[in-house]
Amino acid sequence: MADEVIIRMRPDGPFLVEGPITLTDSQGNAFPLDSSKPAIALCRCGASANRPFCDGSHKQCDFQSDEQAPSE
């Protein structure tokens, strides 16, 4: 489905968001997104210098997180 939004968690890394989205700040202003890219990566570790986007800082700050959804 082309209009579906999927959010994937990367082990010890960012949230990857795929699909047609608009990302806004707390004031409702939209962040510019490159529509030619299939996904954006959102920071989970808090160390990115480009928040809310991931810049790979999780690799240097020893961020660890790999929550798992319950299996059926």
ChimeraX attribute file (.defattr): number of C-alpha atoms within 10 A of each C-alpha:
attribute: neighborCount
match mode: 1-to-1
recipient: residues
	/A:1	5
	/A:2	6
	/A:3	9
	/A:4	9
	/A:5	13
	/A:6	12
	/A:7	14
	/A:8	12
	/A:9	17
	/A:10	14
	/A:11	13
	/A:12	16
	/A:13	21
	/A:14	22
	/A:15	20
	/A:16	18
	/A:17	17
	/A:18	17
	/A:19	17
	/A:20	13
	/A:21	14
	/A:22	10
	/A:23	11
	/A:24	11
	/A:25	9
	/A:26	6
	/A:27	6
	/A:28	8
	/A:29	10
	/A:30	11
	/A:31	11
	/A:32	9
	/A:33	12
	/A:34	9
	/A:35	11
	/A:36	6
	/A:37	9
	/A:38	11
	/A:39	19
	/A:40	19
	/A:41	20
	/A:42	21
	/A:43	22
	/A:44	21
	/A:45	20
	/A:46	16
	/A:47	18
	/A:48	17
	/A:49	12
	/A:50	13
	/A:51	13
	/A:52	16
	/A:53	17
	/A:54	22
	/A:55	16
	/A:56	17
	/A:57	18
	/A:58	19
	/A:59	13
	/A:60	8
	/A:61	12
	/A:62	10
	/A:63	15
	/A:64	13
	/A:65	14
	/A:66	10
	/A:67	10
	/A:68	8
	/A:69	6
	/A:70	5
	/A:71	4
	/A:72	3
